[in-house]
Amino acid sequence: MKPVVGIDLGTTHSLVAYRKEDGTVEVLRDREGRALLPSVVALSPDGVSVGWGARELINNPKTTVVYAAKRLMGRSFEETAAERAHLSYPVIDKNGSPAIPDPERGRTLTPPEIGALILSNLRSRAEEALGCAVADAVITVPAYFNDAQRQATKDAGALAGLNVLRIINEPTAAALAYGLGEKKDGLFAVFDLGGGTFDFSLLEIRKGIFEVRATSGDTHLGGEDFDRAILTEWLESDPGLAAKAERPEVKDILRKEAERAKIALSKTSEVTVRLPSLEFSTTLTRARLDTLVAPFVSRAFHAVRSAMQDSGIEPQAVDGVILVGGSTRFLRFREAVAEFFGKPLLDSVDPDLVVAEGAAVQADILSGRRKDLLLLDVTPLSLGIETIGGVTSTLIPRNTTIPAQAKELFTTYVDGQVNVDIHVLQGEREMAADNRSLGRFTLSGIPPLPAGAPRIEVTFQIDANGILEVSAREQTTGQRANVVIHPSYGLAKEDVRELLKEAFSHAKEDFELRLLVDSRTEAQTVINATARALATVGSDILDERERQAIEAQTKILRTAMEGNDGKKVRDEIRTLDRLTQPLAERLVNHSLTEALSGKHLPEIPPEGGSHA
């Protein structure tokens, strides 16, 4: 059986692991016995290096050292503006996406290509350790990575020559590493705080089935932000040092020293920093570090409370708390987690290794050797389409378990309409313009029928990797069109959080606007139907007094549509409905009379006889 490996492609470090036939999981190490591979790529005149060798070149002025490329994955150049401001290497705009120049080789590298170099190194490590070719892999991503970021990760794997069998959420991988589902069922909270991303998930595990009840997080929150906070304080306190830090190599030295100080403070209450070459010396206490990172801890728990609210689960209902990622060693964060849940922390597995080990367990499942576990994740934002009036019709609500499928019937709004534009949206707002556009496609070949007659079935399908496919089919002709949503860049998690915040803060006005738009749409439909009916009936069905009353009420309804009072529009619709009710009844009676004209019901045959 071909080996399937699990890979943790991290912001700061990456790892590869394999579950052996005896059921034990092994994190595969390099020749020096190191499990961690720094997620760093160096582009130097002498060639391209990855990992520890690349990290050693960080102060070489002739070398471009690329780190934290995961934060650029699946995002546009514009979206990475804040991130680029803190990077010491150049990032340019390449067709709207970020790219890193490699002038020595006359090319630019995209974030997925940087990721591919790291994955290639891990693949080589796995092949050397296992003594055979390795092609199949499971790769982990933050739970809140959107479709574009997941696709960028899959692209990186493909560029590295890997067949990515599954993209798995990092919190779910951590639960697998602890053997949950094999040894213990229950409801578990997973805190994953790495170098660049924070994930929080609520996992319910019952009889080998892993279901994500809710997920939240921040793709711009991690240990590197702690380092940056320390570095910023140093630069603000020493203008001379700030001037020296304009040079990228100096900024890198300070960034590494800030990281060293942070790590030291997880074991001691005070650390002294001395950099004679920069004429800089300072003392940092754990209390001061707690103050510097307090805003980041607050941001993390904002995401936690959001997920708990979505799930309707109280903290005391949680059976255990799993800590993932090297940054969970930060004492203030651990204290905050323990205070919030009042439960013991699960941290017996090295937080740096736990995600890779869990990915190896999932890889073992996909290899076919195990069939006793099933993973069910969720989609973080609602998905739907734009309908008449610019409103959003949701097909898959946020925090729906995936894989998932949803179908809904729609119709046309204009008589003789032969094409419909399907606009796919992501977000929580009532109006399409306030949500994120994922893509568009057109369904053609619809029969030119009256408005409301065609039946168009729209299907949303999300696979286990969170990739969305949307299709539309006209039921009478079978005409079909579809799109797989693979946008060129994605949405930052802080933007996702902002979308949710906006949805809650604008809920009342969004509802009122949705009501107004829906009322106008319904009013126009009623007006059109009324006009068609009036044009086809004569005085034998409708007398002049009734016609004038209906026409007058139609004008009143049109006037109401021009205003901004949805309730008034609906009131005028009801008035017009009452006026046209007698007309509708007469039209039905007239149609029945014509249909039955000259025809008779069959007589009941006598008992014992037959009727042909």
C-alpha positions in Angstrom: 0.0 0.0 0.0 1.4 3.4 -1.0 2.1 5.6 2.0 -0.1 8.7 2.6 1.6 11.3 4.8 0.1 14.2 6.8 1.6 17.6 6.4 1.3 20.7 8.6 2.1 23.6 6.4 2.6 26.3 9.0 3.2 30.0 9.0 6.4 29.7 11.1 7.3 26.0 10.9 6.1 23.0 8.8 6.2 19.2 9.5 5.4 15.9 8.0 4.2 12.8 9.8 3.2 9.2 9.0 1.1 6.6 10.9 2.8 3.3 10.9 1.1 -0.1 10.6 1.4 -0.7 14.3 -0.9 2.4 14.8 1.8 4.7 16.2 2.4 8.1 14.6 5.9 9.3 13.8 6.8 12.8 13.0 9.5 12.4 10.3 12.8 14.2 11.0 15.7 15.4 9.0 19.2 14.0 9.1 20.0 16.2 12.1 17.0 14.8 14.0 14.9 18.0 13.7 11.1 17.6 13.4 10.4 21.3 12.6 11.2 22.8 9.2 11.2 26.6 9.3 8.7 27.9 6.7 11.5 30.0 5.2 12.8 30.2 1.6 16.0 32.0 0.7 16.6 33.3 -2.8 20.3 33.9 -3.1 22.9 34.3 -5.9 24.1 30.8 -5.1 20.6 29.2 -5.4 17.4 28.5 -3.6 17.4 27.1 -0.1 14.6 26.0 2.3 14.3 25.7 6.0 17.2 25.9 8.5 19.7 26.8 5.8 17.5 29.6 4.5 17.0 30.9 8.0 20.8 31.3 8.4 20.9 33.6 5.4 18.4 36.1 6.9 21.0 38.8 7.5 22.7 38.4 4.1 22.0 41.6 2.1 22.4 39.8 -1.2 19.7 37.3 -0.3 15.9 37.6 -0.3 14.6 35.6 2.6 10.9 34.8 2.4 9.0 34.0 5.6 5.3 33.9 6.7 4.2 33.4 3.1 1.2 31.5 4.4 -0.3 34.9 5.3 -0.2 35.9 1.6 -1.8 32.6 0.3 -5.0 33.0 -1.6 -5.2 36.7 -1.2 -5.0 39.7 -3.5 -2.2 42.2 -3.5 -4.5 44.9 -2.2 -5.7 42.7 0.7 -2.1 42.1 1.8 -1.2 45.8 2.3 -1.1 45.7 6.1 0.9 42.4 6.0 3.4 43.7 3.5 4.2 46.7 5.7 5.8 44.4 8.2 7.8 42.2 5.8 11.5 42.8 5.3 11.4 41.3 1.7 9.8 42.9 -1.4 6.4 41.9 -2.5 5.1 43.2 -5.9 1.7 43.2 -7.7 1.5 40.5 -10.3 -1.9 40.6 -12.0 -3.6 41.6 -8.8 -1.9 39.0 -6.7 1.2 39.3 -4.5 4.5 37.9 -5.8 8.1 37.9 -4.6 10.9 38.9 -7.1 13.7 36.5 -7.7 16.0 38.8 -9.8 18.9 36.3 -9.8 16.8 33.9 -11.9 14.7 36.6 -13.7 11.3 35.5 -12.3 8.8 36.1 -9.6 7.4 33.6 -7.2 3.8 33.5 -5.9 2.9 32.4 -2.4 1.8 29.0 -3.6 5.1 28.6 -5.3 6.9 29.4 -2.1 4.7 26.9 -0.3 5.5 24.3 -3.0 9.3 24.7 -2.2 8.6 24.0 1.5 6.3 21.0 0.6 8.9 19.6 -1.8 11.5 19.7 1.0 9.0 17.8 3.3 8.2 15.3 0.6 12.0 14.6 0.1 12.3 14.1 3.9 9.4 11.7 3.9 10.8 9.7 1.0 14.2 9.4 2.7 12.6 8.3 6.0 10.2 5.8 4.5 12.5 4.5 1.8 9.9 4.8 -1.0 8.3 7.4 -3.3 5.6 9.6 -1.6 2.9 11.2 -3.7 -0.3 11.2 -1.6 -0.8 13.6 1.2 -3.2 15.3 3.6 -2.4 19.0 4.2 -3.8 21.0 7.1 -5.1 24.6 7.0 -6.7 26.9 9.5 -10.4 26.1 10.0 -11.3 29.6 8.8 -9.3 29.5 5.6 -11.8 30.4 2.8 -12.1 28.7 -0.5 -9.4 30.6 -2.3 -6.9 30.0 0.5 -7.7 26.3 0.5 -7.3 26.2 -3.2 -4.0 28.0 -3.0 -2.8 25.3 -0.6 -3.9 22.6 -2.9 -2.1 24.3 -5.8 1.1 24.5 -3.7 0.8 20.7 -3.1 0.3 20.0 -6.8 3.4 22.2 -7.7 5.4 20.1 -5.2 4.3 16.9 -7.0 1.8 15.8 -4.3 -1.6 14.4 -4.8 -3.5 16.3 -2.1 -6.2 13.8 -1.0 -7.8 16.1 1.5 -7.5 19.6 3.0 -8.2 19.1 6.7 -8.8 21.8 9.4 -6.0 22.1 11.9 -8.2 21.9 15.0 -9.8 18.7 13.7 -6.3 17.3 13.1 -5.4 18.1 16.7 -8.4 16.2 18.1 -7.4 13.2 16.0 -3.8 13.3 17.4 -5.2 13.0 20.9 -7.1 9.9 20.0 -10.5 11.5 20.6 -13.1 9.4 18.9 -11.1 6.3 19.7 -10.7 6.7 23.5 -13.2 9.3 24.4 -16.4 11.0 23.1 -17.7 14.4 24.1 -17.6 18.1 23.3 -14.1 19.6 22.9 -12.9 23.1 22.4 -9.7 23.5 20.3 -7.5 26.5 20.6 -4.9 26.7 17.8 -2.6 29.7 18.1 0.4 29.4 15.8 2.9 31.8 14.4 0.4 33.6 12.1 -3.1 32.3 12.6 -5.6 31.7 15.4 -8.4 29.1 15.1 -11.1 28.1 17.5 -13.4 25.2 17.0 -16.0 23.3 18.9 -15.8 19.6 18.1 -18.5 17.1 19.0 -17.3 13.5 18.8 -19.8 10.7 19.0 -18.9 7.0 18.1 -16.1 8.0 15.7 -17.9 10.8 14.0 -16.2 14.2 14.3 -18.6 17.1 13.8 -17.5 20.7 14.0 -20.3 22.5 15.8 -18.9 26.0 15.2 -15.7 27.6 14.1 -14.2 31.0 14.3 -10.8 32.6 14.4 -8.4 35.1 12.8 -5.9 34.5 10.0 -3.9 37.6 11.2 -3.3 36.7 14.8 -0.4 34.6 16.1 3.0 34.6 17.8 4.4 36.9 15.1 2.0 39.6 16.3 3.4 39.2 19.8 6.9 39.6 18.3 5.8 42.6 16.4 4.3 44.2 19.5 7.6 43.8 21.3 9.6 45.1 18.3 7.3 48.2 18.0 7.8 49.1 21.6 11.6 49.0 21.2 11.5 51.1 18.1 9.2 53.7 19.6 11.3 54.0 22.7 14.6 54.4 20.8 14.5 56.7 17.7 18.1 55.8 16.9 17.2 52.1 16.8 14.2 52.9 14.6 16.5 54.7 12.1 18.8 51.7 12.0 15.8 49.3 11.5 15.1 50.9 8.2 17.7 48.4 6.9 15.9 45.0 6.4 18.8 43.0 7.9 18.6 45.1 11.1 14.9 44.7 11.3 15.3 40.9 10.9 17.9 40.8 13.8 15.4 42.7 16.0 12.5 40.5 15.0 14.5 37.3 16.0 15.5 38.9 19.3 11.9 39.8 20.1 10.9 36.2 19.4 13.7 34.9 21.7 12.6 37.3 24.5 9.0 36.2 24.2 10.0 32.5 24.4 12.2 33.1 27.4 9.3 34.8 29.2 7.3 31.6 29.1 9.7 30.2 31.7 11.0 33.3 33.6 9.5 36.6 34.8 12.2 38.9 33.3 14.6 38.8 30.4 17.5 41.2 29.4 18.2 42.0 25.8 21.7 43.2 24.8 22.6 44.0 21.2 26.0 45.8 21.4 26.4 46.1 17.6 23.2 48.2 17.5 24.0 50.0 20.8 20.7 48.7 22.3 20.0 47.2 25.6 16.7 46.8 27.5 14.8 44.6 30.0 11.4 43.1 29.3 9.2 41.7 32.0 6.4 39.1 31.8 4.0 41.7 33.2 4.9 44.2 30.4 4.6 41.5 27.8 1.1 40.6 29.1 0.1 44.3 28.6 1.6 44.4 25.1 -0.3 41.3 23.9 -3.6 42.0 25.8 -5.3 43.3 22.6 -4.4 40.1 20.8 -5.8 37.9 23.6 -9.0 40.0 23.5 -9.3 39.5 19.8 -8.9 35.8 20.2 -11.7 35.6 22.8 -13.9 37.8 20.6 -13.7 34.9 18.1 -14.3 32.3 20.8 -17.5 34.1 22.0 -18.8 34.4 18.5 -18.4 30.6 17.9 -20.0 29.8 21.3 -22.9 32.0 20.5 -23.4 30.4 17.1 -23.4 27.0 18.6 -25.7 27.8 21.5 -23.3 26.0 23.8 -22.3 27.3 27.2 -18.6 27.1 28.3 -19.4 24.7 31.1 -20.8 22.2 28.7 -17.3 21.6 27.2 -15.6 18.4 28.3 -12.1 19.4 27.5 -9.8 22.0 25.9 -7.1 21.2 23.5 -4.1 23.5 23.0 -2.4 23.6 19.6 0.4 25.7 18.3 3.7 26.9 19.8 2.1 30.2 20.8 -0.2 28.5 23.3 2.9 28.2 25.5 2.3 31.9 26.2 1.2 31.9 29.9 -1.3 34.7 29.8 -3.2 33.0 27.0 -3.2 29.7 28.8 -4.6 31.4 31.9 -7.3 33.1 29.9 -8.4 29.8 28.4 -8.5 28.1 31.8 -10.5 31.0 33.3 -13.1 31.0 30.5 -13.9 27.3 30.5 -12.9 26.2 34.0 -11.7 22.9 32.6 -8.3 21.2 32.5 -6.1 21.9 29.4 -5.1 19.0 27.1 -1.5 19.6 26.3 0.3 16.3 26.7 1.1 16.2 23.0 3.7 18.7 21.9 1.6 21.7 20.6 4.1 22.1 17.8 3.7 18.5 16.6 0.0 17.8 17.3 -1.4 19.1 14.0 1.0 17.1 11.8 0.3 13.9 13.9 -3.4 14.4 13.4 -3.0 14.9 9.7 -1.1 11.6 9.7 -4.1 9.9 11.3 -6.4 11.4 8.7 -4.0 10.2 6.0 -4.2 6.7 7.5 -8.0 6.9 7.2 -7.8 8.0 3.5 -5.3 5.3 2.8 -8.1 2.8 3.4 -6.5 1.1 6.4 -9.1 2.6 8.8 -12.8 3.0 8.4 -13.9 3.8 12.0 -13.6 7.6 11.9 -15.5 10.2 9.9 -14.7 14.0 9.9 -17.4 16.6 9.4 -16.4 20.2 9.2 -18.5 23.4 8.7 -18.6 26.4 6.3 -17.8 29.6 8.1 -20.1 32.0 6.1 -23.5 31.7 4.5 -23.7 31.0 0.8 -26.4 32.1 -1.6 -27.4 33.9 -4.8 -28.7 37.3 -5.8 -32.4 37.5 -6.6 -34.7 40.2 -7.9 -34.2 43.5 -6.3 -30.6 42.9 -5.3 -31.5 40.7 -2.3 -29.6 37.7 -1.1 -31.3 34.3 -1.1 -29.3 32.0 1.2 -29.0 28.3 0.3 -26.3 27.2 2.8 -26.3 29.0 6.2 -23.0 29.6 8.0 -21.7 26.8 10.3 -23.4 24.2 8.1 -21.7 20.8 8.3 -19.8 19.9 5.2 -19.8 18.1 2.8 -23.1 19.7 2.1 -25.7 20.1 -0.7 -28.6 22.5 -1.0 -31.2 22.9 -3.8 -33.9 25.5 -4.4 -36.2 26.4 -7.2 -36.3 29.8 -8.8 -38.1 31.3 -11.8 -38.0 34.3 -14.2 -39.2 37.8 -13.5 -39.7 39.0 -17.1 -42.0 37.6 -19.8 -40.1 35.7 -22.5 -36.8 35.7 -20.5 -34.4 33.2 -22.1 -31.2 33.8 -19.9 -30.7 34.2 -16.2 -27.5 35.5 -14.5 -26.6 33.4 -11.4 -24.6 35.6 -9.0 -23.0 33.6 -6.2 -22.5 35.4 -2.8 -20.9 34.8 0.5 -21.9 36.7 3.7 -24.6 37.4 6.2 -26.2 40.6 4.9 -29.7 40.8 3.4 -28.6 42.8 0.3 -26.3 41.3 -2.3 -24.2 44.5 -2.6 -23.2 44.1 1.1 -22.0 40.6 0.6 -18.9 39.2 -1.1 -19.2 38.2 -4.7 -17.7 34.7 -5.4 -18.6 34.4 -9.0 -21.2 34.6 -11.8 -22.4 32.4 -14.6 -25.3 32.5 -17.1 -27.9 29.8 -17.8 -29.1 30.1 -21.4 -31.7 28.3 -23.5 -34.7 28.9 -21.2 -38.0 28.6 -23.0 -39.6 32.1 -23.7 -42.5 31.6 -21.3 -44.5 34.1 -19.2 -42.7 35.3 -16.0 -42.9 32.8 -13.2 -43.5 29.8 -15.5 -39.9 28.4 -16.0 -38.6 26.3 -13.1 -34.8 26.8 -12.5 -33.2 24.5 -10.0 -30.1 25.9 -8.4 -27.8 23.5 -6.5 -24.9 24.4 -4.1 -22.5 21.6 -3.4 -19.5 21.8 -1.0 -17.0 19.0 -1.0 -15.0 17.7 2.0 -12.3 20.3 1.2 -14.7 23.2 1.3 -14.6 23.7 -2.4 -18.0 25.0 -3.7 -19.7 24.1 -7.0 -22.8 25.9 -8.1 -25.1 24.6 -10.9 -28.4 25.7 -12.4 -30.8 23.6 -14.5 -34.0 24.5 -16.3 -36.3 21.6 -15.6 -38.4 21.5 -18.8 -35.4 21.6 -21.2 -32.7 20.2 -19.1 -30.4 23.1 -20.0 -27.6 23.3 -17.4 -24.7 25.6 -16.5 -22.3 25.6 -13.5 -19.3 27.1 -12.0 -16.7 25.8 -9.5 -15.8 28.7 -7.2 -12.1 29.2 -7.4 -11.5 32.9 -7.1 -8.0 34.2 -7.7 -7.7 35.5 -4.1 -9.5 35.2 -0.9 -10.9 37.0 2.1 -8.8 37.7 5.2 -10.2 36.4 8.4 -10.3 39.8 10.0 -12.6 40.8 7.0 -14.7 37.7 7.7 -15.1 38.8 11.3 -15.9 42.3 10.2 -18.6 41.0 7.8 -20.2 39.1 10.7 -20.0 42.2 12.9 -21.6 44.3 10.2 -24.3 41.7 9.7 -25.3 41.9 13.4 -25.0 45.7 13.7 -27.1 46.3 10.5 -29.6 43.5 11.1 -32.6 45.8 11.8 -32.0 48.1 8.8 -31.1 45.2 6.6 -34.3 43.5 7.5 -36.3 46.6 6.8 -34.6 47.2 3.4 -35.1 43.5 2.5 -38.8 43.9 3.4 -39.1 47.0 1.2 -37.3 45.4 -1.8 -39.4 42.2 -1.5 -42.6 44.3 -1.2 -41.7 46.2 -4.3 -40.9 43.0 -6.2 -44.2 41.5 -5.2 -46.1 44.7 -6.0 -44.7 44.8 -9.5 -45.7 41.1 -10.0 -49.2 41.9 -8.9 -49.4 44.9 -11.1 -48.3 43.0 -14.1 -50.7 40.1 -13.5 -53.6 42.6 -13.0 -52.7 44.5 -16.2 -52.8 41.2 -18.2 -56.1 40.2 -16.7 -57.7 43.6 -17.4 -56.6 43.4 -21.0 -58.3 40.1 -21.6 -61.7 40.6 -20.0 -64.8 42.5 -21.3 -67.8 44.1 -19.7 -69.5 40.7 -19.4 -67.0 39.8 -16.7 -66.0 43.2 -15.2 -68.2 46.3 -15.2 -66.7 49.7 -15.7 -67.1 50.8 -12.0 -65.0 47.8 -10.9 -62.4 48.3 -13.6 -61.9 52.0 -12.6 -61.6 51.0 -8.9 -58.9 48.4 -9.8 -57.0 50.9 -12.0 -57.2 53.6 -9.4 -55.8 51.2 -6.7 -53.0 50.1 -9.1 -51.9 53.8 -9.4 -51.9 54.1 -5.6 -49.7 51.0 -5.4 -47.3 52.3 -7.9 -47.0 55.5 -5.8 -46.4 53.5 -2.7 -43.6 51.6 -4.5 -41.7 54.9 -5.0 -41.6 55.5 -1.3 -39.5 53.7 1.4 -42.2 52.2 3.5 -42.4 48.5 2.9 -45.4 48.1 5.2 -47.4 50.6 3.2 -46.6 48.8 0.0 -47.8 45.5 1.5 -51.0 47.2 2.8 -51.7 48.5 -0.8 -51.0 45.1 -2.3 -53.7 43.6 0.1 -56.2 46.3 -0.9 -55.6 45.5 -4.6 -55.9 41.8 -3.9 -59.4 42.4 -2.3 -60.5 44.5 -5.3 -59.4 41.9 -7.8 -60.7 38.8 -5.8 -64.1 38.9 -7.5 -62.5 39.2 -10.9 -60.3 36.2 -10.2 -63.3 34.1 -9.1 -65.2 35.1 -12.3 -62.2 34.2 -14.5 -62.0 30.7 -12.9 -65.7 30.2 -13.3 -65.6 31.4 -16.9 -62.7 29.0 -17.7 -64.5 26.1 -16.1 -67.7 26.8 -18.1 -65.8 26.9 -21.4 -63.9 23.8 -20.6 -67.1 21.9 -19.8 -69.1 23.3 -22.7 -70.7 20.5 -24.8 -69.3 17.8 -22.5 -71.2 15.6 -20.1 -70.1 13.4 -17.2 -70.4 9.7 -17.9 -73.5 8.0 -16.5 -73.1 5.5 -13.7 -73.6 2.1 -15.2 -76.3 -0.1 -13.7 -75.2 -2.6 -11.1 -73.4 -5.6 -12.7 -72.9 -3.8 -16.0 -69.9 -2.1 -17.5 -69.0 1.3 -19.0 -66.6 1.8 -21.9 
